Amino acid sequence: MKSLMTRFINDESGATAIEYGLIAAGLAVIVVAIFGTTGGPVDTLMRNLFSKVQDTVDSAS
C-alpha cells in the first residue's frame, strides 16, 4: 500500500487533450441540464431577480 501511494505521489504525467475534452463535455452537459430548462428552479430564481432589478431601475427613473 505504501509503494502504491508513493508511486501515485511521484507520478508527474499530465492529462491528455482527450481527457480535458471529456471533462469539458461533462461540464457542458451539467450546465445545459441546470440552465437549459425553462421553468426550472434556476430559471425561476433568475427571472425573479431580474424582475426586482427592473422594478428598482423603473422606480429610480
Long-range contacts (C-beta under 8 A, 24 or more apart in sequence): none
